[in-house]
Amino acid sequence: MAENGSKPDRDAVLDELRNAQKLIVVTHENPDGDALGSLVAMQEILVALGKDSLLFIGPDDFPLPYEYRFFPLNHLVTAPPNDLEERTIVFLDCGNLDRNPAEALRRSSARIINIDHHHDNTAFGTVNYVLAGASCTAEIVWDLAKALGVEPSSTIAEALYVGLITDTGRFMYENTGRCAHVMAAELIEAGVDVHEIYRRVYEGIPYGKLALLARGLAKIERYDHGQLTLTSLTEQDFLESGAEESYSEGVIDHLRALNGTAVAALIRDRLGAGDDGRPRKVSLRAGDNRVDVSVIARAQGGGGHKQAAGFATALSREELVAFLREQIASQL
């Protein structure tokens, strides 16, 4: 893997995208704004280049979070196509192969283009372009689109802007650099309506999401002088709130903002899941620079960024709390 996304890596990816005629674009399970934005934008870029390209999202990831349902999913497939072996697979925003739900897409003989910004990416591709310094994968896709000579349609520009604002926390996270702001300006020039995108992604909140947030805030606990701030959401919380699983997104940001928090954690039941023996999902956010939460997540088979990571687990709540306290203490 190239630590800084070297020019040879970029050139190799551009050559692959130019030369491949049949492709399929994929991302990780439970896709967030950057994953979906990068996925939709790359699909539109490849179609603009005249490629035979399909967009794959697994059936278990539907319905998508309400804030992303405005994305057009052109040439969508929810199962690997019969001609998969003929297609180059473009993985976007995916740190390792296990994060994609379709086993057929993880076959060893596949030709894979791996485009990502996670610092712990396992370089699983035939060609890897991993730019850990990028604010989001959408930033990398935007650069590739320009190099390929593709003018941004409204769909491409909006999808990339969503990826940018969600992975930078509306330009508030530490990963927000000069390139992120330049990209935003260029996308606005391309026609992005900033207020309309903000309204779609952050407003129009369903009542169930607010009711779920209230339950999460009511159950906040703090450990070790506030270094660990956590809450939990049970299946009963979701059912009584009338909330979809994706409505828990954003709860953890309120915990992270609490003064003195080194790590914020949200423990939630996986609705209708757990067949893999891991019925709980844990989301982690760093409150500052003291703790790398991706290290904690990897210890349980998960992954992510230094400031935002997660994992699924079979540990009980009590075991989880003990594990998190121990892991945080080891870094402080």
MIZAFI-739893 format. One record per residue (C-alpha): z, y, x. Coordinates in steps of 0.05 Angstrom, whole numbers, plus 32768, in hexadecimal, padded with zeros to 4 digits. Each point is the difference from the previous one (the first is absolute). Layout:
! MIZAFI-739893
ZYX
...
This chain:
! MIZAFI-739893
800080008000
7FF08046801A
804080287FFF
7FDC80417FF3
7FC27FE77FDD
7FD18007803B
7FB780167FFC
7FE57FB9800E
80287FE77FC4
7FE380377FD4
7FBA7FF48018
80067FB57FF4
8017800C7FB8
7FC880317FF3
7FCD7FCE801B
801D7FC97FD4
7FFE802C7FC2
7FB88016800F
7FE67FBA800E
80237FD67FCB
7FD87FF97FBF
80327FDB7FD5
804A80148001
80407FFC7FD8
803780338006
80497FEB7FF7
8046801B800B
80487FE77FFD
80257FE57FC3
802480337FD4
7FD180378018
801B80478006
7FDB80427FFF
7FE57FFB8047
7FEA7FB87FF7
7FDC800E7FBF
7FE480428017
7FE47FE28040
7FE67FC47FDA
7FDB80287FCB
7FE580328033
7FE67FCA802F
7FDE7FDB7FC6
7FDC80407FEB
7FED800E8049
7FE17FBB8008
7FDA80067FBE
7FE680448017
7FE67FDE803E
7FD97FCE7FD5
802E7FC5800E
800E7FC57FD2
804B800C7FFD
80367FE57FD2
8047801B7FF5
80377FCC7FFC
804480087FDF
80287FC27FEE
800F7FF47FB6
804B8003800D
7FFA804A8014
7FE980147FBA
8010802B7FDD
7FFE80328039
803680358002
7FF180327FC9
7FF580398031
7FC57FDD8020
7FDD7FE57FC2
7FCE803A8001
7FDE7FE2803D
7FBB7FE27FF0
80007FB88019
7FB57FF68008
7FE87FB9800F
80487FE67FF7
800E7FB68008
80447FE07FF6
7FEE7FBD8020
7FDB7FF28041
7FB57FFD7FF0
7FD77FC1800A
7FDA80208039
803F80158026
7FEB7FDD803F
7FC3802D8004
802A80407FFB
802380288036
8047800D7FE8
80198048800A
804C80017FFF
801F80447FF4
80488017800A
80167FB8800A
80307FF2803A
7FF77FB58000
7FD77FCB7FDD
803B7FE57FD8
800380417FD9
7FBF7FEE7FDB
800C7FD27FC5
7FBF7FD88003
80027FC68030
7FB37FFC8002
7FFF80458020
802C7FE78039
7FD47FC88019
7FF97FFC804C
7FB480017FFF
7FFB80427FDB
7FE1803D8020
803580357FF6
8000804B800C
804980168004
800B804B7FF3
804880177FFE
803580318018
803E7FD48000
801F7FFF8045
80127FB67FF9
7FBB7FE87FEB
7FF47FBA801C
7FB7800D8014
7FE77FC67FD5
7FB980187FFA
7FC07FEC8022
7FFC804B800D
803F802A7FFD
8006804C7FF8
804B800F7FFB
801280498009
804C80027FFF
7FFF804C8008
7FDA800B7FC0
8027801A7FC4
7FE07FCC7FD2
7FC77FCE7FFE
7FDB80317FD4
7FFD802F803C
7FDC7FCA8029
7FD07FF17FC7
7FF0804A7FF9
7FEE8004804A
7FD47FC17FFB
7FDC801C7FC2
7FED803F8027
7FE87FD6803B
7FD67FD67FD1
7FE0803F7FE3
801A7FF47FB9
800A803F7FD7
80407FFC7FD7
7FF57FF47FB6
803780187FD1
801A7FB87FFD
80037FFA804D
802180438008
80347FF57FCA
80117FBA8017
800B80178048
8029803B7FE9
802E7FD27FD9
80087FD4803D
8011803D802A
803380207FD2
80247FBF7FEF
80087FE68047
80168044801B
8030800C7FC6
7FD8803D7FEB
7FFD80178049
804C7FFA800A
80067FC1802A
80027FFF804C
7FBB7FDF8003
7FE180417FE6
7FDA801F8039
7FC98032800A
7FC97FCE7FEE
80207FF47FBC
7FFC80497FEE
7FB98007801B
7FEC7FC37FD6
8021801F7FC2
7FD98040800B
7FBE7FDB8008
800D7FD67FC1
8010803F7FD8
7FBE801D801A
7FDF7FC07FE7
8019800F7FBA
80457FE17FF8
802880247FCA
80458000801F
802680107FC1
7FDC7FCB7FD8
800E7FCA8034
804980168003
80057FFC7FB4
7FE17FBA7FFE
802C7FE48038
804280237FF7
800380187FB7
7FF57FE07FBC
803B7FD3800F
800B7FC87FCC
804580017FE0
800F7FBB801C
7FF9801A8047
803380377FF4
802F7FCF7FDD
7FFB7FD0803B
800E80398031
803F80117FD9
80187FB88007
7FF28000804A
80248041800D
803C7FE97FD7
800A7FC4802F
7FFC80228044
802F7FE38035
800D801A8046
80197FD9803C
801780128046
800C804A7FF3
7FBF80067FDA
7FD37FE38037
7FE77FCD7FCD
7FF1801A7FBA
7FE87FCD7FCF
7FF57FEF7FB7
7FE67FC47FDA
7FD57FF47FC3
80067FBF7FDA
7FCF7FDF7FD1
802E80177FC7
7FF880488017
7FB57FFB7FFB
80027FDE7FBC
803180307FE1
7FDB803D801C
7FBD7FE67FE9
7FE980098048
7FC77FE08026
800E7FE58045
7FDB803A8021
802E80337FDE
80347FF58037
7FD380268030
802280418014
80487FEB7FF0
800E7FF6804A
7FEA80468013
803D801C7FDB
802D7FD3802B
7FDE80148040
800C80497FF2
804C7FF77FFE
80238024803A
80147FD18038
7FD47FC57FEB
7FE37FDA803A
7FDF7FCB7FD4
7FF47FFF7FB5
7FF57FBD7FDE
7FE87FEC7FBB
800C7FB77FEC
7FDA7FEB7FC3
7FEF7FC07FDB
7FB87FEA8004
7FEB7FFB7FB7
7FDF7FBE7FEE
7FFD7FF0804A
802B7FDA8031
7FD67FC07FFF
80008006804B
804C7FFC8000
8008804A800E
8016801F7FBD
80158044801C
7FD980378021
80208033802F
7FE28044800F
801A8027803B
7FFB80498014
801B8022803E
8028803F7FF2
7FF2801B8046
7FEC7FE78045
803D7FD6800E
7FE67FBD7FE5
7FBC7FDE8001
7FFF7FDD7FBD
7FC27FD88011
802B7FD98031
80307FEE7FC8
7FC77FEB7FD2
7FDF7FD58035
80417FDA8009
7FF67FE77FB9
7FB67FF38005
7FEA80447FE6
7FE5803D8022
7FEA80487FF9
800B80428025
803B801A8028
8015802B7FC5
7FE87FD57FC5
80007FB47FFC
80117FC67FD4
80077FB57FF6
800C7FCA7FCC
803C7FD38007
802A7FC87FE3
8040801E801B
803680107FCC
801380487FF6
803F7FF78028
7FDA7FDF8039
7FCD80387FFE
803480368007
80207FDC803A
7FBC7FF68021
7FED80497FF8
8042801A801B
7FFB7FD3803C
7FB88014800E
800F804A7FFA
803D7FFA802D
7FD67FDE8036
7FD3803D8004
803680377FFD
